[in-house]
């Protein structure tokens, strides 16, 4: 699902996109010149690999996402939100893919390894 930046207004635009076994549901709203605020929840099941034993396991996601979308290069700094730069259109399928890959590239341990670490 693509949302052209020029169609993002001060009235929130709701969206719900399913891809890669997860759902991204939320809204995007124009905030100021070339910036829009995206608030969403990424939920669903994702398969991960344990970094200790290398076994695959599934985990449920329920990640709150809040960030600014910049139409073009963002020249500034925002202490509250991360800023994602786009060109003309917000591709939510690509966004889901990027978020899932970020989660997969983090450190993960399965329940069995977590129990061994506690003992």
C-alpha positions in Angstrom: 0.0 0.0 0.0 1.4 3.4 -1.0 0.3 6.7 0.4 1.4 9.7 -1.7 2.8 12.3 0.6 0.8 15.0 -1.0 -2.4 13.2 0.1 -1.5 13.2 3.7 -3.5 16.0 5.4 -4.1 17.4 8.8 -7.0 15.0 9.1 -5.5 11.6 10.1 -5.4 9.0 7.4 -6.0 5.5 8.8 -4.4 2.4 7.3 -4.1 -1.3 7.9 -1.6 -3.4 6.0 -0.8 -7.1 6.3 2.5 -8.4 5.0 5.1 -11.0 6.1 2.7 -12.5 8.7 2.4 -9.2 10.6 -0.1 -6.3 10.5 0.7 -2.6 10.6 -2.3 -0.6 11.7 -2.4 3.1 12.6 -2.7 6.5 11.1 -0.5 9.2 9.5 -1.2 12.9 9.8 0.5 16.0 8.3 2.2 18.0 11.0 4.3 20.8 9.4 6.1 21.6 6.2 7.3 18.3 4.6 6.7 16.3 7.8 4.0 13.8 8.8 3.6 11.9 12.0 3.0 8.1 11.8 1.5 6.3 14.8 1.0 2.6 14.4 1.1 -0.8 16.0 3.0 -3.7 14.4 1.5 -7.0 15.5 1.6 -10.6 14.6 3.9 -13.5 14.6 7.5 -13.4 13.4 10.1 -16.3 13.2 13.4 -15.6 14.8 16.7 -17.5 15.3 18.1 -17.9 18.8 21.5 -16.2 19.0 22.6 -18.8 21.6 21.5 -22.2 20.3 20.7 -21.2 16.7 17.2 -22.8 16.9 14.3 -21.1 15.2 11.4 -20.0 17.3 8.3 -17.9 16.8 7.4 -14.8 18.9 4.4 -12.5 18.9 4.9 -8.8 18.1 3.0 -5.9 19.6 5.3 -3.0 18.8 4.2 0.6 19.1 5.7 2.8 16.4 5.8 6.6 16.4 8.0 8.5 14.0 8.1 11.4 11.6 8.0 10.9 7.9 9.9 13.5 5.8 9.2 14.1 2.2 12.8 14.5 1.1 16.0 15.1 3.0 15.4 16.1 6.6 17.6 18.9 7.7 17.3 19.1 11.4 17.0 17.1 14.6 14.0 15.9 16.5 14.4 14.8 20.1 11.0 13.1 20.3 10.8 11.0 17.2 13.0 9.2 14.7 12.7 10.6 11.2 12.3 8.5 8.1 13.0 10.1 4.7 10.9 9.2 1.7 10.5 10.4 -1.8 7.0 11.3 -2.8 5.2 8.2 -1.4 5.1 6.2 1.8 5.3 2.5 0.9 3.8 0.7 3.9 4.8 -2.8 2.6 8.4 -1.7 2.4 8.0 -0.1 5.9 6.8 -3.4 7.3 9.6 -5.3 5.7 12.2 -2.8 7.1 10.7 -3.0 10.6 10.6 -6.8 10.6 14.2 -7.0 9.4 15.2 -4.6 12.2 13.5 -6.9 14.7 15.2 -10.0 13.3 18.6 -8.4 13.4 18.4 -7.7 17.1 19.7 -10.1 19.8 17.2 -12.9 20.5 17.2 -15.9 22.8 14.6 -18.7 22.9 12.7 -19.6 26.1 15.0 -22.6 26.7 18.1 -20.5 26.6 16.5 -17.7 28.7 15.8 -20.3 31.4 19.4 -21.5 31.3 20.7 -17.9 31.6 18.6 -17.4 34.8 19.9 -20.5 36.5 
